[in-house]
Amino acid sequence: MIHAISKFIPLNSVALVEDILKNNPISIKIVNNRTTKHGDFKKTKTGEYQITINNSLNEYQFLLTLIHEIAHYKTHQQFKNVKPHGLEWKQHFQHLMLPFLHPEIFPNELLPFLANHLKNPKASSGSDIYLTKALLKFNPQKNGKKYIFEIKTGNNFVFKNKVYQMGNKRRTRVECLEIKSNKLYLFNQNAEVELIEK
């Protein structure tokens, strides 16, 4: 299993990930990019445990997502029915991530954001706007797409073939006006959109 994912994660993290996977029988499937999530964990109809992760993530986001999903597996094994991102999951995630918080695995500029994120992990690393911005620097060019937090108020953008105007930023979301219907929608600040150049 480790050979299939080793090219997606930082080189110095491979041995640590291999140690985790040796003791946890999880199938890992790498899939095409999904706009709504980086990865997920589920029990299949055949009773196997499966993690899927987007192939579009940079190596640091991929590793973070992988450990996030393994924490779901560990939580499920120990507790069965608890909140998906409750205290039990947070503790497993923190415990699993700790050995990876090292400058040989994550760049120094990412470590403070990761450490802060791990104090109280959210349901998605994408919900942590500061961590998202820090991880963004390691992404390859995205065919002209931008994150919504990079777009100035008043500018227009396209999302799923609809045109929106950038509005006010709230704490974790952004108000955007859909031009055709004149309705207001809330977007995650890490949504990928296509800017309409003026």
Stockholm file with secondary structure:
# STOCKHOLM 1.0

chainA/1-198         MIHAISKFIPLNSVALVEDILKNNPISIKIVNNRTTKHGDFKKTKTGEYQITINNSLNEYQFLLTLIHEIAHYKTHQQFKNVKPHGLEWKQHFQHLMLPFLHPEIFPNELLPFLANHLKNPKASSGSDIYLTKALLKFNPQKNGKKYIFEIKTGNNFVFKNKVYQMGNKRRTRVECLEIKSNKLYLFNQNAEVELIEK
#=GR chainA/1-198 SS CHHHHGGGSCGGGHHHHHHHHHTSCEEEEEECCCSSCSEEEEECTTSCEEEEEETTSCHHHHHHHHHHHHHHHHHHHHHSSSCTTSHHHHHHHHHHHGGGCSTTTSCTTTHHHHHHHHHSCCSCGGGCHHHHHHHHTTSCCCTTEEEGGGSCTTCEEEETTEEEEEEEECSSEEEEEETTTTEEEEEETTCEEEECCC
#=GC SS_cons         CHHHHGGGSCGGGHHHHHHHHHTSCEEEEEECCCSSCSEEEEECTTSCEEEEEETTSCHHHHHHHHHHHHHHHHHHHHHSSSCTTSHHHHHHHHHHHGGGCSTTTSCTTTHHHHHHHHHSCCSCGGGCHHHHHHHHTTSCCCTTEEEGGGSCTTCEEEETTEEEEEEEECSSEEEEEETTTTEEEEEETTCEEEECCC
//
